[in-house]
Amino acid sequence: MKKLYSNYVESFTGLSKEIWYLSLISLVNRAGTMVIPFLSLYLKKDLGFSNNEISWIFVFFGIGSVIGSWLGGKLTDIFGFYKVMILSLFLTGLNFIVLQYMASFWGFCIGILVTMSIADSFRPAVFVAIKAYSTSDNRTRSVGLLRLAINAGMGIGPTLAGLIIVLKGYHIIFWIDGITCIIAILLFSYLVKDPKTKPSETRELHQNLDKNSVYKDTSFWIHSVICFLFGMAFFQLFTTIPLYYNEIFHLNEFKIGVLLFLNVAIIVVFEMPLINYLEKRLIPVTKHIIMSCLLLTLSFLVLYQNFWIAILIISMVLMTLSEMLGFPYTNKFALSRAKEGLEGSYMAMYAMSFSLAHIFSPKIGFSIIDLYGYQVNWLVTAGYGLLGVILSYWLFNRVKNEKS
């Protein structure tokens, strides 16, 4: 027991104070993220939209995410990550407050498009911040700590949101989302000082670089497709899966929040020690990506069984294990390929892979459910994961040949 404890503590040592502060504001922000996990239920139950309309709203959600990821990468390469993070999170807070007043279909489509265009410009900036505030030796653990904070917040958020929705309704959670975004960025600006990287210095560095190098990196393109497929499967957790829990197993919002908390609890307790253990084994990053896609595939094959409620727990555990490997190590691969001075462009492409999945995953998922039912959708979703396994193995061989 003492050894387990010392190993757990060791996984947190050697990280910069800026990474700890970044994780703190991520915890505050994500604890207030109450809208997204229940968005499909809110749109159906409160606003009365059909599955087809909900799927189109998530398409606009994804388009906004793509725009935001691209814009955030460009702005980060020009102005630096600090200014992009401050402006993005502040405006996102205001947008969430306004979003609750969008009750028409097209109004909500436009509202979610604008909100996500601003919100996801934060993502490339925060990835570049991780690279700036970490070393090559502790970068994966830095990503792990940030994810731990995000997931701890996501555990608090949906669980509280489920209770608040049952007691008070949906609209108050939009206020909480908005206010916590603003509080988080005020904390960040107070705790972490602007590194004052001048745009002119960034442009000067870029003169010696091929600005299109990210688009010529074949291995990075393969990795981006893997991330897209991973997102196509994983994002079902926030779109079709809550409805599945509600319609097939008759779970209310609070019970759904508790089930989602299981995902978070496993990550908070086990992810950092797991990453610390794996980093010492010097296993190639691409092997971790293969395993994450395989676990994700299994989680949806298990979900295909709908006669026993415990299946939901088994599926969630497999999906969580997949997530614990998938996100840190796809992130590490992307950061390792990013060239100095063009980190924003590389991380924008990485973020856009998941953003594109936000567009297609709910639209295709809801369409399959309407036509063929949930079980067929889980088989199709497992297919995304299986294709990810095949491409990950190809990437593993390519990277191995590059080094030989």
N, C-alpha and C positions, 0 to 999 in steps of 0.2 A: 504493500500500500504506500509506504514511504517513497519507494522508487517511482511509482506511478505519479505521485504528487510532485516529486522533483522534476520528472520529465514534463509534466504539465506546465510547471512554472518556467522551465527552461525554454519552452516554445514561445514565451512572450519576451524573453530577454534580448537585448541588443537592438531594439527597434528605436528609431528616432522619436523625439518628443512631438515633432510635427505629425508623424504617422498616428501617434496616440491622440492628438488633438483632432486630426481629420476623422479618426474613428469615433471620437466623442460627438462631433457634430453630426456624423452619419447616424449614430444611435438616436440622437434627439430628432433628427429629420424623419427617420424611418419609423420611430415610435408613433409619429403623427400621421404616417401613411395609412390611412384607413379607407380611402375611397376605392383604390384599385382592386384589392382582393374581392370586394363585394360589388364591383361596378356592373357585372352582368346581371346580378340579382336586382340591383337598384334600377337598372334600365327596364327590366322585365316587370318587376312587382310594383315599383312606384310610378314609373313613367308609362308603363303599359306597352312597351315596344315588343314587336315580334322577334323571333330568333333571327330572321333575315335582316331586320333593321339593326339589331344588336351586332350582328356580324359586320355590317357596314360601318357602324360606329367604331368598332375595333380596327377596321381597315384605316379609317381616318386617324385613329390612335397610332397605328403603325407608320403611316405616311408622315405624321408629325415627328415621330421618333427618328425616322430616316433623315428628315430635314434638319432636325436638331443635332443629330450626331455629325452630319456633314458640316453644318455651320459651326458647331463647337470645335471641331478639329481645325477648320480654317482660321477661326478667330484665335484659337490657342497658339497656333504657329505665328500669328501676327502680334497679338497683344500679351501673350503669356497666360498660363492657366489661372492665375490668381484673380485677375479682373473678370474672366469669363465665369468662374465659379460664383463670385459675389453677385454679379448681375443676374445670372441664370436663376439662382435659388431665390433671390428676392422677388423677381418677377413671377416665378412659378407660384410662390405663396399667394400673391395677389390674384393670379389666374384661377387657382383652386377655389378661392372665396367666390369669385364671379361665376364659376362653372355651375354652382348649385341653382342658379337662376335660369339656366338654359333648359327649357322643358320641351321644346319642339325637336323633331328629329334632326332637321338641318341645323338648327341652332346648336344642338349638342355636338353634331359632327364638326362644325366650325370651331366650337369652343374647345373640344378635345384636341383638334388639330393644332390650334394656336398654343394651348397649354403644353402639349408634348414637344412642339418645336422649340419652345423655350426650355422646358425641363430637361430634355435629353442633350442639349448643348453642354450640360454639366458633365456628362459622362466622359468624353475624351479628355476634358480638362482635369478631372480627378484622376484618371489613369496616368496622365503626364505628371501630376503632382506626386503620385506614388513613386514614379521613377526618380523624380527630383529629390525626394526625401528618404530614399532607401538605397541600399547597396546591392550589388548583384548577388551577394551571399544571403541577404535577408529579404529579398524582394518578394518571393513567394509567401513568406510568413507575413510580410507587410500587407499583401493582398488578403491573406487569410484573416488578419486582425480586422481589417476594414470590413470584410464580409461577415465576420463574427458580430461586429457592431451593428451592421445593417440587418443581419438576421435576428439579433436580439431585439432590435427595434421593431422588426416585422413580426416577431413573436408577441411583443406587447401590443402592437397596433391592431392586428386583426382580432385578437382575443378580446381586447377592450371594445373594439368597434362592433363586434357581434353583440356584446352586452348592451352597448349604447343604442344600437339599432333596434333591438328588441324593446328597450325601455323608452327611447326618445325619438326614434325614427332616423332617417338617413341624413337629413340636411345639416345637422350639427357636425357630422364628421368632415364635411367640406371646410367648415370654419377651422376645425382642429388641424386638418391638412395644411391649410394656408398659413395659419399662425406659427406652426412648428417649423415650416420652411424658413420663415423670416427670423425666428429665434435662432435656428441652426446657423444661419449665415452671419448673424450678429455675433454669435459665439466665435465663429471661425475668424472673422475680421479682428476680434479682440485678442484671440489666443495666438494666431499665426500672422506674422507680418509679411507684407508683400515683398518678394525677393527683388523687386525693382528691375527685372530683366527688360532692357529697352528693346522695343520693336526694331529699331535700326540695327541693333546687334544681331537679332534673329535673322533679319533680311541679309545682313552681311555674311552670316554663316551659310545661308541658303544659296548664296552665289556659287559656292563650291560644291553644291549638291545637285543631283538630278532630281528635280521636283516630282518627276513621274516614276521614280524608282519603286514606289509602293505598288504601282500598277504593272510593273514588269517582274515582280517577285512571284513566280509560279507557285512555290511552296506556300506563300502567304495567301494566295488565291484559294488553294486547296483547303487551307486552314479556315478561311472565311466561309467556304461552302459547308464545312463541317459545323462551324458555329451556327450557321443558318439552319441546318438540319436539327441540331441540338435544340435551338430555340423553337423550331416548329413543333417539336414534341414537348419540351419543358413548359412552354407558355400556355399549354392546355390547363395547367394547374390554376391559372388565374382567369380562365374564360369558361371552358366547358365543364371542367371538373366540379366547381362549386354547384353548378346547375344539376350535374349528375348526382351529387350528394343529396341535393334537395329534392329532386323529382323522383329518383329511383329508390333512395334509402330514407327519404322524408326527414332529413336533418334540417333543423332551423339554423339561422345565422350564427347563434352562439355555439352550437355544436360543431358547425363547420369551422368556426374560428379556433375552437379547441383542437380539431384535427389538423388544421394548418399549423398550430403551435407545436405539434409533434415534430414537424419538419424543422422548425427553428430550434427547438430544444436540442435535437441531435447535433445540429450544426454548432451551436454555441458550446456544447460540452466537448465534442469530439473532433471538430475540424482542425483546430490549431495543433493539438497533439499529433493528429494523423499526418498533417503536412510536415511537422517537425521530424517525425519518424521517417517519412518517405524521402525527405530532402537528404537525410544522412545515408540513404541507400543508393543515391546517385542513379536512380532509375530514369531513363530518357523521358522527357516531358510527353512525347508522342504516345508512349505506352500508357500513361495515365489517361490520355484523351481517348484511347481505344477502350479502356475499361469503363470510363464514364459513359460512353455511348452504349456499351453492352448492358450496363446496369439500367440505363434509361429504357432500352428496348424491353428488358424483362419486367420493368415496373408497369408497362402498359399491357403486356401479355397477361400479367397477373390480374390487372384491372378488368380484363375481358370477362372474368368470372363475376357474376352479379347475384349469387345466391347466398353469400355469407358476408356479413358486414365487416368481419375481421380482415377480409381481403383488402379493404380500404387502408388499413394500417400497414399491411405487408407491402402494398404498392407504394405507400408514402415513404416507408423506410428505404426501399430500393431507389426511389426517385431522389431521396435526400443524399444517399451515398453517391449517386451519380453526380449530383450537384456539387458535393464536396470535392470531387476530383475535377469535374468539368470546368467550372468557372475559374478557380485559381490557376489551373494549368493551361487553359486556352489563353488566359490573360498573360501568364508568364511567357508563353510562346510568342504572343504578339509583341510584348515589350522587348523580348530578346531580338526580334527581327527589326525593330524600329531603329532607324538611323538617327544619330544626333542632329537636332535641328529640325527634323521632320516627324517628331513623335506624334504631334497632333494629327497629322495626315494618316499615319499608320493606325493610331488608336481610334480615329474616326471610322476607318474602314472596318476595324474590329467591331466597334459599336454598331455600325450600320448593318452588319451581318445579322445581329439579333433584332435590330429595328425592322428589317425586311421580314423577319419571321413574325413580328408583331402584326404585320399587314396580312400575311397569308394564312397563318396558323388559325386564328379565329374564324376567318371567312370560310376556309375549307372545312374546318371542324364542324361549324354550325350547319353548313350545307349538307355534309355527310349525315349528321344527326337527323336533320329534317327528312332526308330521303331514305336512310337505311337504319337509323338508330345509333345509340351510343356504342354498342359493342363493335360494330363495323369501324367506327371512328377510332376505337382503341387499337384495332389491328392495323389500320392505315398509319396511325401515329407510331406504332412499334416499327413500321417499315422505315420511317424517317431515321429512327435510331439505328436500325440495321445497316442502312446505307451509310450512316455516319461511321459505323464500325469499319466498313470496307474502305472508305476514303481515309480514315485515320491510319489504317494499316499501310495504305499507299504512301501517306505522308511520312510515316515512320521509316519506310525504306528510302524515300527521297532524301530525307534529312541525314540518314546514315550514310548514303552515297556522297552527299555534299561534304561530309566531314572526312571521308576516306581519300 
